[in-house]
Amino acid sequence: MVAHTSFESEAQPPVQTGPAAWRGAELASRTDWIEPLEAADIAELEAAMRAFLGRGGEVAARLGAITAQDFPLPRLAPRLAALRTELLQGRGFALLRRLPVERYTPAERATLFMGLGAHLGRARSQNAQGHVLGHVRDLGLASRDPNVRLYQTSERQTFHTDSCDIVGLLCLQEARRGGDSLLVSALALYNELLRTRPALAARLLRPMAHDRRGEVPAGQQPFFMIPVLSWHAGALTVFYQRQYVDSAQRFEAAPRLEPEDVQALDAFDALAENPQLHLRMRLAPGDIQFVHNHVLLHDRTAFDDHPEPERRRHLLRLWLAAPGARELPPAFAARYGSLTVGDRGGIVVPGMRLTVPLSSPAS
């Protein structure tokens, strides 16, 4: 058995305050987290998209290195800078509504989304295939396969984080039933656990094994060790995917979950399920959601899809490394590789080449 390593995060953090320590019931009746895209905004995005595509060359290759300078947005850029500040220092999420995705080709949709995202951060690889633009669709797979990730299924994802500073989702098609988006503040969950079960809150500050699901960097084990909650540089940072904590136990070298660990994880999950704490929203086609991974957990409910392939649930996804993001604790290097702000996160495995798939495997 691998011994637990001492981490700075094992110091007991205080009660968390500030705009990211919200409760869902308080936000459900508000609309200040929704940013409507006006006709002038859409016209500016489309002009930048047409200019980018008009420069020639292979679109996917150029999109993989797109920057804010490649996609100038004089009107929107100040708002996107303010939105990034809101994500990193404010409530931790925002919803842009609504891009008319139905009138664009796959290359145009990818360019619009990645160009807009370039104003928030640098795109990172989301899987072992090096995809910097993800396609979230049900591929007919199941999470019982240890090499399958939950976004490739129609199953409930449960509350989790991704391996980046900011995750962005652009809805192209919604499911026939289900597939709703849920967000919850990890700071609010910690506060509740600290108030009701402080010993369990302390357990979440100890490193636990997380399954890499077959995406293993060179020289690394098939699991990595990170606490669910890390207290570092005066900030509480979350990293979590319960299914991957549980499935990491299949590896003999992974430290065993102790009964108190399971109790703490169960209590954390139960709090996240509380409708007073989480916020539910449904993304309609053209809606763009951005979430700060270090303070919020996100989830997607299970769904039933339309029988017609062209109507099936489909979202585009970005993982972004954001300038101005917080310092991360040393434990994150096992997953993020570099801890350099603006150039960290994503999944890197031997032989991987970055690519931008304009269409999903199920298209």
C-alpha atoms as one frame of an Amber mdcrd trajectory, in Angstrom:
protein
   0.000   0.000   0.000   1.195   3.513  -0.825   1.409   5.744   2.222  -0.477
   9.027   2.296   1.766  11.972   1.540   1.631  15.120   3.643   0.100  18.002
   1.695  -0.311  21.654   2.583  -4.025  21.158   1.904  -4.402  19.107   5.112
  -4.522  22.363   7.112  -8.174  23.012   8.007  -9.507  25.872   5.844 -11.840
  28.439   7.390 -15.463  28.968   6.392 -15.476  30.094   2.767 -16.993  33.439
   1.850 -17.269  35.509  -1.306 -19.369  35.339  -4.479 -18.369  31.767  -5.390
 -19.756  30.390  -2.101 -23.321  30.621  -3.440 -26.346  28.417  -2.842 -28.393
  27.384  -5.836 -31.737  28.367  -4.339 -30.485  31.949  -4.101 -29.525  32.090
  -7.799 -32.468  30.203  -9.302 -34.700  33.287  -9.499 -31.936  35.597 -10.715
 -30.811  36.281 -14.259 -27.610  38.261 -13.672 -25.603  35.151 -14.612 -27.173
  35.165 -18.104 -25.464  37.286 -20.784 -27.688  37.743 -23.869 -25.853  37.964
 -27.162 -27.332  40.897 -29.043 -27.604  41.207 -32.825 -24.515  43.444 -32.917
 -22.535  40.877 -30.899 -23.478  38.080 -33.271 -22.630  40.238 -36.302 -19.176
  40.908 -34.825 -18.596  37.201 -34.116 -19.653  36.278 -37.629 -17.388  38.914
 -39.169 -14.410  37.577 -37.204 -15.355  34.028 -38.214 -15.578  34.890 -41.912
 -12.261  36.740 -41.800 -10.540  33.785 -40.096 -11.924  31.243 -42.546 -11.143
  33.528 -45.486  -7.405  33.463 -44.791  -7.102  30.031 -46.385  -5.239  26.974
 -45.209  -6.497  23.876 -43.451  -9.170  25.066 -40.992  -8.724  22.443 -38.282
  -4.941  22.930 -38.149  -5.265  26.704 -37.833  -8.014  26.455 -35.223  -5.739
  24.399 -32.978  -3.509  27.450 -32.496  -6.154  30.204 -32.600  -5.563  33.245
 -30.363  -7.593  36.309 -29.466  -5.459  38.260 -31.957  -6.585  35.870 -34.708
 -10.207  36.551 -33.802 -10.600  40.287 -33.077 -13.776  41.322 -31.259 -13.593
  45.081 -30.555 -17.125  45.214 -29.146 -17.177  41.924 -27.247 -13.559  41.716
 -26.028 -14.042  44.006 -22.972 -17.163  42.056 -21.977 -15.314  38.763 -22.347
 -12.450  40.092 -20.215 -15.003  41.048 -17.542 -16.632  37.621 -17.899 -13.273
  35.901 -17.347 -12.823  37.945 -14.165 -16.315  36.908 -13.047 -15.441  33.265
 -13.690 -12.102  33.338 -11.886 -12.901  35.744  -9.061 -16.702  35.980  -8.932
 -19.524  33.444  -8.895 -17.590  31.072 -11.157 -19.987  30.593 -14.076 -21.916
  32.403 -16.792 -24.316  31.580 -19.603 -24.154  33.335 -22.968 -27.507  33.230
 -24.797 -27.978  32.731 -27.806 -25.743  31.999 -30.822 -27.819  30.997 -33.912
 -25.966  27.704 -34.417 -28.562  26.325 -36.805 -27.350  28.581 -39.609 -23.657
  27.585 -39.475 -21.597  24.788 -40.966 -19.497  22.582 -38.638 -16.369  24.589
 -39.530 -18.167  27.875 -38.840 -19.512  26.660 -35.477 -16.078  25.431 -34.425
 -14.460  28.718 -35.462 -17.033  30.835 -33.615 -16.751  28.808 -30.422 -12.975
  28.475 -30.405 -12.484  32.108 -31.425 -14.715  33.293 -28.608 -13.020  30.890
 -26.186  -9.583  32.233 -27.165 -10.545  35.486 -25.423 -10.888  33.528 -22.164
  -7.915  31.173 -22.375  -5.814  28.711 -24.311  -7.467  25.475 -25.487  -6.119
  22.247 -23.984  -6.349  18.608 -25.064  -9.400  16.830 -23.673  -8.481  13.208
 -24.363  -5.755  10.837 -25.510  -6.582  11.647 -29.142  -5.455  15.247 -28.595
  -8.859  16.821 -29.260  -8.831  20.493 -28.266 -12.447  20.747 -29.435 -14.598
  18.111 -27.777 -17.871  16.635 -28.982 -20.184  15.636 -26.145 -22.512  12.964
 -27.530 -23.776   9.546 -26.570 -21.596   7.111 -28.510 -23.528   4.094 -27.252
 -20.844   3.354 -24.659 -21.154   2.540 -20.949 -19.105   3.670 -17.967 -18.617
   0.084 -16.785 -15.858  -0.048 -19.410 -12.866   1.359 -17.481 -11.544   3.077
 -20.616 -14.783   5.004 -21.281 -15.369   8.505 -19.988 -18.856   9.534 -18.931
 -19.351  12.269 -21.524 -19.375   9.502 -24.181 -22.531   7.965 -22.657 -26.130
   8.983 -21.920 -25.656   8.184 -18.229 -25.882  10.594 -15.347 -22.449  12.157
 -15.010 -22.723  13.143 -11.322 -21.023  16.266  -9.978 -17.405  16.525 -11.084
 -14.623  18.792 -12.302 -12.557  18.686 -15.500  -8.773  18.979 -15.824  -8.546
  22.653 -16.758  -9.201  26.138 -15.395 -12.393  26.854 -17.353 -14.699  24.475
 -19.219 -16.958  25.813 -21.953 -19.975  24.107 -23.538 -21.845  25.190 -26.670
 -25.176  23.427 -27.135 -25.943  22.403 -30.734 -28.840  20.011 -30.042 -30.657
  19.161 -26.830 -31.907  15.716 -25.819 -35.516  14.609 -26.153 -35.716  14.170
 -22.374 -33.166  14.915 -19.660 -29.607  16.076 -20.172 -30.049  19.108 -17.925
 -26.995  20.948 -16.601 -26.400  21.276 -12.862 -23.826  23.388 -11.044 -22.889
  23.490  -7.376 -20.372  25.527  -5.404 -17.675  23.384  -3.810 -17.154  26.216
  -1.327 -20.788  25.977  -0.203 -20.473  22.184   0.072 -17.375  22.567   2.227
 -19.096  25.112   4.466 -22.030  22.746   5.052 -19.748  19.797   5.729 -17.564
  21.876   8.052 -20.679  22.932   9.979 -22.258  19.489  10.238 -19.439  16.910
   9.889 -16.061  18.638  10.382 -14.164  15.344  10.687 -15.437  14.308   7.258
 -14.531  17.694   5.812 -10.981  17.064   7.007 -10.904  13.681   5.203 -11.479
  15.411   1.867  -8.224  17.338   2.354  -6.229  14.106   2.113  -5.043  12.848
  -1.312  -7.098  10.095  -2.934  -6.438   8.021  -6.048  -8.252   9.015  -9.273
  -8.441   6.648 -12.267  -6.895   7.966 -15.511  -9.348   5.750 -17.469  -6.622
   4.438 -19.728  -5.181   7.866 -20.635  -1.749   7.496 -19.033   1.108   9.992
 -19.579   4.630   8.661 -20.138   6.228   7.394 -16.948   3.061   7.773 -14.858
   0.842   5.301 -13.011  -2.677   4.574 -14.309  -4.039   6.661 -11.417  -3.002
   9.939  -9.822  -3.242  11.323  -6.289  -5.082  14.597  -5.571  -7.223  15.651
  -2.599 -10.865  16.392  -3.334 -10.296  19.738  -1.603  -6.944  21.545  -1.463
  -6.185  24.577   0.702  -3.329  26.419  -0.987  -2.227  30.046  -1.228  -5.329
  31.144   0.658  -7.785  29.468  -1.722  -9.875  26.302  -1.533  -9.630  24.331
  -4.793 -11.734  21.315  -5.736 -10.891  18.309  -7.942 -13.460  15.525  -8.109
 -15.037  12.711 -10.105 -16.538  10.109  -7.758 -16.744   7.325 -10.332 -13.043
   7.707 -11.069 -12.159   7.679  -7.361 -14.092   4.445  -6.991 -12.686   2.817
 -10.148  -9.106   3.674  -9.140  -9.478   1.006  -6.468  -9.033  -1.609  -9.224
  -5.302  -0.846  -9.181  -3.324  -2.756  -6.585  -0.879   0.109  -6.134  -3.615
   2.660  -5.382  -4.078   3.456  -1.682  -7.232   1.833  -0.324 -10.223   4.002
   0.521 -10.814   3.782   4.245 -14.362   3.725   5.695 -14.017   7.356   6.757
 -13.026   8.304   3.192 -16.158   6.660   1.807 -18.291   8.407   4.429 -16.774
  11.759   3.480 -17.319  11.156  -0.251 -20.899  10.027   0.375 -21.600  13.115
   2.477 -20.067  15.389  -0.186 -22.220  13.750  -2.881 -25.368  13.995  -0.769
 -24.849  17.714  -0.222 -24.284  18.279  -3.941 -27.633  16.582  -4.625 -29.448
  19.042  -2.338 -31.617  21.318  -4.553 -31.092  24.124  -2.060 -27.394  24.030
  -2.909 -27.190  23.197  -6.607 -28.509  25.156  -9.580 -30.249  23.454 -12.505
 -30.445  24.889 -16.003 -31.251  23.556 -19.443 -28.977  24.538 -22.287 -30.908
  25.288 -25.463 -29.272  25.261 -28.915 -26.931  28.240 -29.126 -26.409  28.602
 -25.372 -22.783  28.738 -24.184 -21.924  27.870 -20.586 -18.560  28.645 -18.997
 -17.596  27.190 -15.586 -14.587  27.738 -13.311 -13.430  24.208 -12.471 -11.515
  25.101  -9.325 -14.532  26.310  -7.337 -17.585  24.668  -8.955 -18.655  21.135
  -9.759 -20.815  20.497 -12.813 -23.139  17.658 -13.712 -25.438  16.435 -16.447
 -28.558  14.398 -15.818 -29.169  11.162 -17.712 -31.057  11.577 -20.969 -33.123
   9.883 -23.649 -32.228  10.963 -27.152 -34.123  11.537 -30.367 -34.070   8.584
 -32.797 -32.962  10.764 -35.716 -29.147  11.108 -35.766 -29.261  14.785 -36.745
 -31.455  15.616 -33.720 -29.441  13.801 -31.061 -27.974  15.693 -28.142 -24.703
  17.324 -29.177 -22.512  19.879 -27.440 -19.104  21.282 -28.287 -16.646  21.550
 -25.395 -13.517  23.559 -24.641 -10.997  23.098 -21.863  -9.210  26.384 -21.304
  -6.046  27.431 -19.444  -6.852  30.976 -18.386  -4.464  33.897 -17.826  -4.967
  35.320 -14.361  -6.093  31.978 -12.917  -5.188  30.954  -9.363  -1.997  29.212
  -8.306  -2.573  25.478  -7.986  -1.073  23.232  -5.300   1.839  20.926  -6.200
  -0.424  17.840  -6.144  -2.087  19.045  -9.362   1.102  18.456 -11.333   0.253
  14.735 -11.427  -2.781  15.550 -13.563  -2.065  18.966 -15.087   1.586  18.446
 -15.948   2.741  22.048 -15.902   1.374  24.280 -13.151   2.228  27.433 -15.128
  -0.764  29.766 -15.192  -2.088  30.065 -18.739  -0.278  26.917 -19.912  -1.517
  23.982 -17.860  -4.116  21.253 -17.776  -5.479  18.890 -20.352  -4.496  15.310
 -21.119  -1.125  14.497 -22.665  -0.089  10.941 -23.543   2.754   9.487 -25.646
   2.388   9.993 -29.392  -0.524  12.416 -29.053  -0.980  15.184 -31.637  -3.319
  18.111 -31.075  -6.277  18.131 -33.424  -9.617  19.885 -33.923 -12.314  17.436
 -35.046 -14.972  19.509 -36.806 -17.524  16.679 -36.605 -18.128  14.120 -33.885
 -17.546  10.364 -34.305 -21.330   9.868 -34.145 -22.040  12.350 -36.963
